[in-house]
Structures are given as C-alpha cells and as structure tokens.
Amino acid sequence: NTEIGVASRFPDPGTGCHPNRTCLRHSATTMKKLHFVLLYLALSCFQINTAQSSVLSFDDVTEDAEAVLAEGYGGLNWSNFWVQNPVLSQITDFDSGFYNGVVSEGYTAFNANGETAEIRSANPFDFISAYFAAASRWGLEITATGYRNGSQLYQQQFEVNTDVAQFLNFNFIGIDRLEFASAGGDEYLGAGFHFTMDNASIDSAPVPLPGAAWLFGSVMAGFIGLKRRNA
C-alpha cells in the first residue's frame, strides 16, 4: 500500500505526468497538432477547386496546314472553329488577315465558311480577351454574345480589318456559351466573312471534385467537436 501511495504523488519520469491524472501539457500539444491538421485539410478542400486561367494560342492543335478545332481543346467545346497556318496553307495574299492575324507562332483559329462559330462548356467560364482580324473584308463587323443557361448576359460588337490583329477586352464572366457572328464590311481581298482569333484568354470556372464538399463538412465538424471537448 505504501509503494502505491508514494508512486501516485510523483510524475512519471518518461512522460512527466502523474499516473492517475490527465497530462494537460501533452493533451494540449496533441490538440494543437490536430487543430493544425484539420485546418490544413479544410483549406485543401478549397484549393482543389481553384479556377484555371490560360491563354489559348492554337499552336498546339495540329502540325498540318489546317484542322478542325476538336472538342475539349482548352477544356471547352468548339463549334465551327478551325485552326490554320497560313504559310503551310500556302495562302498567296500576304495582306490577308490569315497572315496578319497571327500573334503567336504560326496558327490562328477561324470561323469555317465565314459562318457563326461557338464556344461551349458544361461549366461556366470567363472569356477575358483575344486578338481578332478580318480575313478578307475591310471593316468586318463581329458580334460576340455570351449566354448562361440560355439567357443572354453579354454582347459586344466590334470592327476588324485585314492589316492587323486587334486586341479586344471582353470580360464575359460566368458564361457557358459564347457565339461569334460576322457580317458587313467592304469586300477587299475576298467576299467571305471569315475572321481570325488568336491568344484567347479564358478562365475556366472551378469544378468541384467528387466528395470535396462532404470532405470539407466532415473536417469542420471534427474541428468543432475538438474545440467543444477542450472547452
């Protein structure tokens, strides 16, 4: 009996804690570490969903003279857009916007047959800016219209010529469909309503990973539970 009583009055030399008492020092340290881990996991749930910003140069689509712009390029769906390298295509008129519209390396996107072209996505995206030129008409009029769930949110009209790639800001935020329609202008090098587009700056909206919201809720519930236990 005497040995048990003596031992209970002194801390354990290995842990610094009394055998029959809660070690508050070690408990507090452990709780701090758990709080840090849970907070890190909670923040990670948001970092997973960070939006991605990119400039699409269209130089990495093909090595051929021209090709259809495939679904999924840049995480988007493209309708009636092609890409072309005017040198490889052997376009003979060097005043054409197919030449002057090139901003980076050798390729630009263009609307096939001079008809309406679209960019679509299942998730909202931001169309920030791009370079445009007219392929053959002077003063070609282009209308860019942004939609979300079928409702028009934005519209911007502008004119482009064949001699230079014109930089334009749009800032169409949170759209899921972008339509480009061209018309008008004076016939200069040809009758087509083709335009070129290069170095398009597009921000794709954050796409939650499966279970990310559930993970965040579970982490926060654990964090609150620990706080209450220590209260």
Disulfide bonds with the S-S distance in Angstrom:
Cys17-Cys23 1.81
